[in-house]
Amino acid sequence: MNRITSLVAEERKLLIAYYMPEYPLKGTTLPVLEALQDAGADIIELGMPYSDPIGDGPVIQDAAQVALRNGVNIAAILELVRKARNGEGCKKITVPIVLMGYCNPMIAYGGDCFLTDASEAGVDGLLIPDLPPEEAEDFLFRAKGVGLSVVFLISPVTPPERIEMIDGLSTDFSYCLAVNATTGTGKLDGAGQDEQVDAYLQRVREHTNKKFVVGFGIRNRERVEKMFARADGAVVGTALLEAIRNAATPAEAAAEAAAFWKQLR
């Protein structure tokens, strides 16, 4: 059984880490993955860097540029996942790994080859923000054929009927954007914001059968707890990258990632 399917079947809230490979330094990925797993990350979402990331704010955009300069591409990410699963260069990584990225790099790699190679490397799921759900039938069929879970996005402006469609398409869970903004730029502490998020996530709950997690703008333990009260999990990415961006060595990046994640957990 897919690791995500097994995890989602458990009755507990999920704390999901987003990390950009080889950020802020080459050689950082495997130590950071180990640190996040040991600190309690339930799922690790790995970014696939791209030159035009439509859903990402300035911190993740900058991290993507650093990753690209450090030689990160899809083949490199899959090799890092393979090493992580085999315990080469780190403790064996057993938590689910989701790749988050955009269509163009996957198409350039080769669609079916990408899905097969990702599954064989040890990837559990995919989150592709620019893959329209209405056009995803063939992709979903092929991904499920190699045991990959596919996660689709819901936003605060998604109407109820589309929420139901996305819930039906997402393999194990859906991903709700807490705010209608790019990553790391939306504010969740403005006047009336809590009430708006409450109403939005209640609407999602009423129109979904599967679990859903919430990301974008979640930076601290207080916000994680609020999301846990409203949804089935929380995703933290920008704040994690900010916590490690000044690290001088891979070991320092791993230590800072662990310290940050432990205070969330």
Residue pairs with C-beta under 8 A, 6 or more apart in sequence:
2 96
2 124
2 125
2 147
2 148
2 149
2 171
2 172
3 94
3 95
3 96
3 124
4 43
4 96
4 98
4 124
4 125
4 149
4 171
4 172
4 173
5 149
5 171
5 172
7 14
7 42
7 43
7 96
8 14
8 172
8 173
8 210
8 211
13 228
13 232
13 233
13 234
14 42
14 43
14 213
14 232
14 233
14 234
15 40
15 41
15 42
15 224
15 233
15 234
15 236
15 264
15 265
16 41
16 42
16 43
16 44
16 45
16 98
16 213
16 215
16 233
16 234
16 235
16 236
17 36
17 41
17 43
17 44
17 45
17 235
17 236
17 237
17 240
17 261
18 45
18 47
18 60
18 100
18 215
18 235
18 236
18 237
18 238
18 240
18 241
19 29
19 32
19 33
19 36
19 44
19 45
19 46
19 47
19 237
19 240
19 241
19 257
20 46
20 47
20 49
20 60
20 63
20 64
20 66
20 67
20 241
21 29
21 46
21 47
21 49
21 67
21 72
21 76
21 77
21 80
22 28
22 29
22 66
22 67
22 70
22 71
22 72
22 76
23 63
23 66
23 67
23 70
23 241
23 244
23 245
24 63
24 66
24 244
24 245
24 246
24 247
24 253
25 70
25 247
25 249
25 250
25 253
26 70
26 71
27 250
28 244
28 247
28 250
28 253
28 254
29 80
29 84
30 80
30 83
30 84
30 88
30 89
30 90
31 90
31 250
31 251
31 253
31 254
32 244
32 250
32 253
32 254
32 257
33 44
33 84
33 90
33 93
34 90
34 91
34 93
34 254
35 254
35 255
35 257
35 258
35 261
36 44
36 257
36 258
36 261
37 44
37 91
37 93
37 94
37 95
38 91
38 258
39 257
39 258
39 261
39 262
39 265
40 261
40 262
40 265
41 95
41 261
42 95
42 96
42 233
43 95
43 96
43 97
43 98
44 93
44 95
44 96
44 97
44 98
45 97
45 98
45 99
45 100
45 127
45 235
45 237
46 77
46 81
46 97
46 98
46 99
46 100
47 60
47 63
47 64
47 67
47 100
47 101
48 74
48 77
48 99
48 100
48 101
48 102
48 105
48 106
49 63
49 64
49 65
49 67
49 68
49 72
49 73
49 101
50 64
50 101
50 102
50 104
50 105
51 64
51 68
52 102
53 60
53 61
53 64
53 102
54 102
54 129
54 130
55 129
55 130
55 182
55 183
56 64
56 182
56 183
56 184
57 181
57 182
57 183
57 184
57 185
57 238
58 184
58 185
59 183
59 184
59 238
59 241
59 242
59 245
60 183
60 184
60 237
60 238
60 241
63 241
63 245
73 105
74 101
74 105
74 106
74 109
74 114
75 109
77 99
78 117
78 118
78 121
78 123
79 121
81 97
81 118
81 121
81 122
81 123
82 88
82 121
82 122
83 89
83 90
84 90
84 92
84 93
84 97
84 122
85 92
85 93
85 121
85 122
86 92
87 93
96 124
96 125
97 122
97 123
97 124
97 125
98 123
98 124
98 125
98 126
98 127
98 149
98 151
99 118
99 123
99 125
99 126
99 127
100 126
100 127
100 128
100 129
101 127
101 128
102 128
102 129
102 130
103 128
103 130
103 131
106 114
106 128
109 117
111 139
111 142
112 142
115 142
115 143
115 145
115 146
115 148
116 146
118 126
118 146
118 148
119 146
119 147
119 148
123 148
124 148
124 149
125 148
125 149
125 150
125 151
125 171
125 172
126 143
126 148
126 149
126 150
126 151
127 150
127 151
127 153
127 175
128 139
128 150
129 153
131 139
131 152
133 152
133 162
133 165
133 166
133 169
136 150
136 152
136 169
139 150
140 150
140 169
140 171
143 149
143 150
143 171
144 150
144 171
148 171
149 171
149 172
150 169
150 170
150 171
151 170
151 171
151 172
151 173
151 174
151 175
152 166
152 169
152 170
152 174
152 175
153 166
153 174
153 175
153 176
153 177
154 163
154 166
154 174
154 175
154 176
154 177
154 204
154 212
155 176
155 177
155 180
156 177
156 178
156 179
156 180
156 196
156 197
156 200
157 180
158 166
160 203
160 206
160 207
163 203
163 204
163 207
163 208
164 207
164 208
166 174
167 174
167 207
167 208
167 209
167 210
167 212
170 210
172 210
172 211
173 210
173 211
173 212
173 213
173 232
173 233
174 204
174 208
174 210
174 211
174 212
174 213
175 212
175 213
175 214
175 215
175 235
176 200
176 201
176 204
176 212
176 213
176 214
176 215
176 231
177 186
177 214
177 215
177 216
178 186
178 188
178 197
178 214
178 215
178 216
178 217
178 218
178 227
179 186
179 187
179 188
179 197
179 216
179 217
180 186
181 216
181 217
182 216
183 215
183 216
183 237
183 238
184 216
184 217
184 237
184 238
184 239
185 217
186 216
186 217
187 193
187 217
188 194
188 197
188 217
188 218
188 223
194 226
197 230
198 230
201 214
201 230
201 231
202 230
204 212
204 231
205 212
211 232
211 233
212 231
212 232
212 233
213 227
213 231
213 232
213 233
213 234
213 235
214 227
214 230
214 231
214 233
214 234
214 235
215 234
215 235
215 236
215 237
216 235
217 223
218 224
218 227
218 234
218 235
218 236
218 239
219 236
219 238
219 239
220 239
220 264
221 263
221 264
223 234
224 234
224 236
224 264
227 233
227 234
228 234
236 264
239 260
240 257
240 260
240 261
243 256
243 257
243 259
243 260
244 253
244 256
244 257
244 260
247 253
247 256
